[in-house]
Amino acid sequence: MKNHLKFVALASLTAFALWIGIGTQAVSAKASPAAAAGFGPCYDQRNMAEALEHLHQARAALDRAEHNKGGWRDNAIRATDNAIHETEHGCAVANR
């Protein structure tokens, strides 16, 4: 049962992150801030930089969410924070 809940949480977070990403792309076709700034901590890794940017946008949206929804919001925030950390770590390893 516990693994099922992890899968549901991960699937929900992934769907939410994709929804944020698609909405952002539909609103603006201009270059992302990460691209304009030389990809930030990801240097020449455009896809990683864009993923990191979308994760930060998802984290901000979760912060704005009104209710905890039975603990799912807190779990999604923790998972998003972990995804941000792991993406930054991946960029750092690739930048060596």
C-alpha positions as CSV (number, residue, x, y, z in Angstrom):
1,M,0.0,0.0,0.0
2,K,2.9,2.4,0.9
3,N,4.5,1.9,-2.5
4,H,1.2,2.6,-4.2
5,L,0.9,5.9,-2.4
6,K,4.4,6.9,-3.5
7,F,3.5,6.1,-7.1
8,V,0.4,8.1,-6.9
9,A,2.3,11.1,-5.3
10,L,5.0,10.9,-7.9
11,A,2.5,10.6,-10.8
12,S,0.5,13.6,-9.4
13,L,3.7,15.7,-9.1
14,T,4.8,14.7,-12.6
15,A,1.4,15.6,-14.1
16,F,1.4,18.9,-12.2
17,A,4.9,19.8,-13.3
18,L,4.0,19.0,-16.9
19,W,0.9,21.1,-16.6
20,I,2.9,24.0,-15.3
21,G,5.4,23.6,-18.1
22,I,2.8,23.4,-20.9
23,G,1.0,26.4,-19.5
24,T,4.2,28.4,-19.3
25,Q,5.1,27.5,-22.9
26,A,1.6,28.5,-24.1
27,V,1.8,31.9,-22.4
28,S,5.2,32.8,-23.6
29,A,7.4,31.7,-26.5
30,K,10.3,33.9,-25.5
31,A,13.6,32.5,-24.1
32,S,13.4,31.3,-20.6
33,P,15.3,33.2,-17.9
34,A,17.6,30.2,-17.5
35,A,18.5,30.4,-21.2
36,A,19.0,34.1,-21.1
37,A,21.3,33.8,-18.1
38,G,23.6,31.2,-19.6
39,F,21.7,28.3,-18.1
40,G,22.5,29.2,-14.5
41,P,24.1,26.3,-12.5
42,C,23.6,24.0,-15.5
43,Y,26.0,25.9,-17.9
44,D,25.5,24.5,-21.4
45,Q,22.8,22.0,-20.4
46,R,19.7,23.6,-21.8
47,N,17.3,20.7,-21.0
48,M,18.5,20.5,-17.4
49,A,18.3,24.2,-16.9
50,E,14.7,24.3,-18.3
51,A,13.7,21.3,-16.1
52,L,15.2,23.2,-13.1
53,E,13.2,26.3,-14.0
54,H,10.0,24.3,-14.3
55,L,10.6,22.7,-10.9
56,H,11.0,26.1,-9.3
57,Q,7.8,27.2,-10.9
58,A,6.0,24.1,-9.7
59,R,7.4,24.7,-6.2
60,A,6.1,28.3,-6.2
61,A,2.6,27.1,-7.3
62,L,2.6,24.5,-4.5
63,D,3.4,27.3,-2.1
64,R,0.4,29.3,-3.4
65,A,-2.0,26.3,-3.1
66,E,-4.7,26.9,-0.5
67,H,-5.0,23.7,1.4
68,N,-2.8,20.8,2.4
69,K,-5.3,18.3,0.9
70,G,-4.8,15.6,3.4
71,G,-1.0,15.8,3.4
72,W,-0.5,15.6,-0.3
73,R,0.6,19.2,-0.7
74,D,3.3,18.7,1.9
75,N,4.4,15.5,0.2
76,A,4.5,17.2,-3.2
77,I,6.5,20.1,-1.8
78,R,9.1,17.7,-0.3
79,A,9.2,15.7,-3.5
80,T,9.7,18.9,-5.6
81,D,12.4,20.2,-3.2
82,N,14.2,16.8,-3.6
83,A,13.8,17.0,-7.4
84,I,15.3,20.5,-7.4
85,H,18.2,19.3,-5.3
86,E,18.8,16.2,-7.5
87,T,18.7,18.3,-10.7
88,E,21.1,20.8,-9.3
89,H,23.4,18.0,-8.2
90,G,23.2,16.4,-11.7
91,C,24.2,19.8,-13.2
92,A,27.1,20.1,-10.8
93,V,28.4,16.6,-11.6
94,A,28.1,17.2,-15.4
95,N,29.8,20.6,-15.0
96,R,33.0,19.0,-13.6
